[in-house]
Amino acid sequence: MEILGVAVELLAMFAGFGLLIGVLFGFFGMGGSFLVTPALLVMGYDANVAVGSGLAFVFGTSVIATLKHRDLGQVDYKLGVLMIAGTTGGIEVGKIGLEYLQHIGLADSVVSVAYVGLLGSIGAFVTYTAMKGGGGGISHDVDETDDDADDIPAIAQKIQSYHIPPMISVRGGFTVSLWMVLAVAFATGLLSGFLGVGGGFIRMPALFYLVGVPVPVAVGTDLFEIVFSGGIGSFLYAQSGAVDLSIVVPLLAGSALGARIGAGATSLVNEDDIKVYFGVMLLLGALAVAVRQVGGYLGIEFFDVVSLVIILGAALLVSGAVILSSIRELRNESASSEPTTAD
C-alpha cells in the first residue's frame, strides 16, 4: 500500500524515527542532522537530498522545540541573537580554513580526526563532571535571581569576572561582558564552520560551561539559534530541489510530539542526569564516526551500516532513558504532593 507514491511502511518508519530524534532534539538542542543525514545516506539517497532534507527536518523540529522551551521560559532571545552574530563570523573563518586544507589535500583526514576528537573529548568532559557531581547544578527554576556562585562552572565564573563594557544581563541573574559572549560564539562558530556541522553539540555545553547559562536555557537558546541556521540552509537546498517532502513530512509528524516531550523533560530531569545523557550520546557518536571513517579508509562499506546501528542504538537508549527519567520524576512529584492522611 502506498500514499502519494510512498510505501506506508516507509512513512511509518520515518514517523517513528522522527519521534525518536525529536525527543533528543528537544532535550539536548542537537541530534537532527547528526542522525538523519547518515541514515538517509545509508538508505541510498543522494548526498544533496540527504543533507537538504535533513536541514529541512532540523528547521521544522527546532521551531517546535523552541516554542515549547519558550513556554517554559527557557529561551534567552538576547543571548541567542548575540550568539548568532558571533557564530556567523566564526563559521566564515572556519570555512576558509577548511577550504585551505582541501586545497592542500588534507581536509578529509584532519576533519575526521578533529570531529572524533571533539565529540569524544566534550562527551568525556561533560560525563566526568556530571558523574563527579561538580560543574554546576543550577536549578531548573529559571528566573532573574542570582544563582549560588558554587553552581556556576569555574571557567564561566572566570569569564564573568572580566568586566569589559558593555555588560549584558543573562538569564540566571548575572551579567557578562558582551565581548566575552561574542568570543565564545566566534570560537564555537569557528569549530562549526571547520567541521561542517550544525554545532549544537558545541554550543550547548559552551553556553553552560563558558557563559554560565543554566542547562535548560542553554538548550532552549541553542534551539533558537538552530531555527535560523536550519531555515537558511533548508531554503538554499530547496531552491535546487534537494528537499524531499516524502521524507521531511513524516519525520516532522513524529518529531512534533517528540520535540515537545524532550523539551518538557528538561524541566523535570536532574541537570546532572541531562549532562550524563548528553555526554554518553557524544561518546557513542564519536565511536560511530570513528567506525565509519575506518570503514572508508579500508574500503569496507559494511562499516557504514555498523556506524548507523551504533548511532541509532545510542539514540534509542538515550531517548528511552530521558523518557523513563521524566516519568520517574513525575511520579515522585505526584507522590510528594499527595496529602498524608491522619491515623
N, C-alpha and C positions, 0 to 999 in steps of 0.2 A: 504494500500500500504506500502511495506517495501523496504528499501535499505540496503543491506548486513545484512538482518535479523532483522533490527531495524525499527520500525514504523516511517513513515515520520513525523507524528505529534510530536513524542518524540524528533526526531532530530531537528525539528524546535523550540521546546520548549528549548532544550539545547542551540541552537544557540542564541536565544533571551536572555536567562539567561546569556550566555557568554558576549553578548554585554553590558548588564546592569552592570555586575561585572567588565568588562574591563574598563568602564568609571570610576568607583570608584577606581580601582586598579591603573590606570594611574594618577588619580588626587590626591589620598592620599598616594599611596605606601602601601596599605593594602586592605584587604577585600576578598581575594581569598578563602583561606581555612575557613575564618570566615563565609562565606556564602555557599560555595559549599558543604563542608563536612556535615553540618547539613541537608541540603536539600536532599542529597543522602541517608542519614540515614533514614529520614522520608519517602523517596520513597521506602524503603525496601532493599537497597543494603547492603551487608555485610560491617562491620566496616572497615576491611582492604582494601576493594575495594574503599570505600568512601574516606578514608584517602589517599590511594595511588593515586587514580585518581585526587583527589583534589590537591595533591602536584604536579602532572604532569601538571595540568592546571596552577597552580601558576607559575611553572617554565617557561612554554611557554609564558604566559601573561607578566611575569616580563621581559623577553627578549625583547618582542615587545615594552613594555612601556619604558624600559631603553634606547633602540635605539632612541626613539622619544625624550626623555629627553636629550640624548647626542646631538642630532641635535640642541636642544635649548640651549646647553651649561650649563645644569643643573645637571651634574654629577661630583662630586669630587672623582676621582678614588683613589687618595692617601688616602683621609679620609676614603673612603669605605673599602679599604684593611685593614687599621688600625682598623676600627670598626669590621670587620670580625674576626681579630685576637683576639681582646678583648672579643667580644661576644662569641666566641667559648669556651674560658676559663670559662666564666660565666655560659654558658649552662651546662658544665660538673659539676660545683659545684652545680647549681640548681637541676640537675638531682639526685645528691647524696642526697640532702635534701628531694626531692620528694620520693626517694626510702626508706629513713628512716621513713617518715610519712606513707608510705604504710606498712612498717614493723610493726608499732605500731597501724595500723588500722585507722588513721586519715586523710589519703590523700584526699579522696573524699570531705569531709566536708570542710577541710581547703582550698583546691584548689578552690572549688566552691565559698566560701566566698571571698577569695583573688581576684579571677577573676572578680567577680561582683563589688567588692570594687574598684579594679584598673581601670576597664573600666569606672565606674561611676565617680570616682574622677578625672581622667585625662580628661574625657569629660566635667565635670563641670568646671574644672580649665581653659581649653582651651576656652570654650564658654564664661566664665565670663570675661577673659582678653580681648578677641576679642570684646565682646559687650561693655566693658568699654572703648575700644579704646587704651588700653595700651599693653605692652608686645611685642612691635615691629611692625613696618610697613615697613619693609625693601623692597626696590624697586625690581620689577621683573627683572630689567636690571642688570643681574649678571655679574660683572666684577671684576677686581682686585683693584679697587679704594676703599678707606676707606669709610665705611658707618658711618653715624652720630651715635655717641655713644648712643643717645636717642632712636635709632631704635633697639638696641640690648637689649634683656631682661636682667633685673638686675642680675639674677642668672648667666647668661652667662658672663656678664661683670666681675663678681666676679671670675669666673673660669679662664677667660682670664687674670686676674690680677696676677695670680700665675706664675711667670717666672721661672719655673723649667726646666733647659735644659734637652734634646734638645727641641727647639721650632720649630713648623712647621707652614707653611702658609696654610690658609684655604680659599676656595672660598668666596669672600665677602671682601677681602682686609685686613685681620687681622691675627695675629699669636696666637697660643695657645700651651700650653705645651703638648708634646706627652703623658706624664703620665696622664694628665687630660683627654685626649681623650680616652686612654685605660681604665681609671677608669670608665668613663661614659659607654663605650662599655661593660665592665665587668658587671656593675650593670644592664644594660638592658638585657644582656645575662643571668644573674642570674635569673631575673624575667621570662624570656622566657623559660628557662630550667625548672624552678619550676612549671610554669603554663602549660607547654606542648603546647605552641602556637608559631606561627611564629615570633611574636614580632613586626610586622610592626606598630601596634598602640602604641607601646612603643618607638621604635627607632625614628620615625619621629618627635614627639614632643621633644624627648631628644636631637636630633641634633639641633633643633631650640632653645629651652628654656635653655639648659645646655651648648651647644657648641657655639651657636650664629649663626649658618648657616642659610642663607636666606631660607624661606619656600620652594620655588620651588626646590632649591638644596638639601634640606633635603629630599624631596620626591624622587628626582632622585637618590640620593646616597643610600637611603633606598632600592629602587628597585634594584640597582646594587648589594647590599648585598643579596637580596632575590633570585637573579639568582643563586647564589652559594648554598644557603641552600635548595632552591626548587629543584635544579638539583641533589644534592646528595640524598635528600630524595626520589625523584621520581625514581632515579636509583635503590636504595635499594629495594623499593617496587616492581618495575618492575621485578627484579630478582626472586621474589616469585610469579609472575603472578598476582599481585594485582592492576595493572593499566589497566582499561577497555577503549580501544581506541574508542569504540562506544559512550562513554561519553566524553572523552577528546577532540576528533577531532571536533565535532560540537561546543563544548564550546569554543575551540580556534578559530574556524571560526568566531564566534561572537565577541570574545574579541579582535581579530586582529584589528577590526575597533574601538571598544570601548576604548581600551587602548590608541590608538593614539589620540582619541577625548579627553579623560581625561587628558593625558599628555599635549596636546596643550592648554587645558583650564587653566593650572596653570600659563601660561604666559599672560592670559587675565583677569582672575578673581582677584579682590582685595584680598590681603593677609588676611585681617581680615575676609572676607567672607569665604575664604578657611578654616580658623580656626573655624568659626562658624559651617560650614557644617561638619567638622571633629568632633567637639565636640558633635553635635546633633547625628551623626552616632554612636558615642561611648555610649552616654546616652541611646539611643534606644537599642543598642546592649546589654548593661548591663541589661536593663529591660527584653529583650528576654532570656538571660541566666538565670536570676533570675526565670522567669516563668517556664523554662524548669527544673530547679533544684527543684522548689517547686512541680512540677508535678511528678518528680522522687521520691521525698520524700513521697508524698501522694499516689503514685502508679496510677496516672491518666495519661494515655498515650495521651489523647486529648490535654494536656498542651504542648506536643511536637509540635503539629500542630499549636497551638496558638503562640508558640515561633517562629516557622518558618515564620508564617504570619507577625509577628512583624518585623523580620529581613528583609524579602523581601519587606515589605511595606516601611521600612526605606531606603532600598537600592534604591527603585523606586523613593521615594520622594527626596532623596539627589541627585541622579544622574540627575533627572529631573531639580532640582534647579541649578546644575552645568551647564547643557547644556543651560538653559534659561539665566543664568548669562553671559555665554560666548557669546550667540547671542546678548544680550543687549550691551555688551562691544564692539563687532564688529560693531554693528550699530552706537554706539556713536563715534567710531574711524572713521567710514566711513563718518558720518555727519560732524565731525570736520575737515576732510581733504578735503571736497568739497570746491572749491574756491567760494568766495562770489562774486556775480555779482553786478557791479556798476549800480546805478539807471540812 
